[in-house]
Amino acid sequence: MDGELWKVALGIEDTGISFNEYQALAQRTSANKEFHGKLMNGVLGLNGEAGEAADVVKKHMYQGHPLDQVKLIKELGDVLWYVAETCEALGIPMETVARANIKKLYDRYPEGFTPENSMNRVQGDV
């Protein structure tokens, strides 16, 4: 599906939302207000939603289902919500996590991904 069809299928408009805007808006639906509640809900929810996303792909790959891209997008959105919840627990903006991840990947793969760099990582590179 092209970009316009996704918007129609999902019933959304492209608002150009940033990670930090998303994080703030996601908190409207968080029932947790304290550190441990947010932390546990966030990391446990990440696992559950990642499993649901994997199930969509499993059904496509091994059970003959067509790939339900709309459902997969919705599950990825749930993953994103739990990332926001975990970031809130830690008191950090999602933007910081995104930028740190891009820096890590750039440092690991300065010329883009290579199997060689993937197999021979610097000690301590996580």
Stockholm file with secondary structure:
# STOCKHOLM 1.0

chainA/1-126         MDGELWKVALGIEDTGISFNEYQALAQRTSANKEFHGKLMNGVLGLNGEAGEAADVVKKHMYQGHPLDQVKLIKELGDVLWYVAETCEALGIPMETVARANIKKLYDRYPEGFTPENSMNRVQGDV
#=GR chainA/1-126 SS CCHHHHHHHHTCCCCCCCHHHHHHHHGGGCCCCSHHHHHHHHHHHHHHHHHHHHHHHHHHHHSCCCCCHHHHHHHHHHHHHHHHHHHHHHTCCHHHHHHHHHHHHHHHCTTSCCHHHHHSCCTTCC
#=GC SS_cons         CCHHHHHHHHTCCCCCCCHHHHHHHHGGGCCCCSHHHHHHHHHHHHHHHHHHHHHHHHHHHHSCCCCCHHHHHHHHHHHHHHHHHHHHHHTCCHHHHHHHHHHHHHHHCTTSCCHHHHHSCCTTCC
//
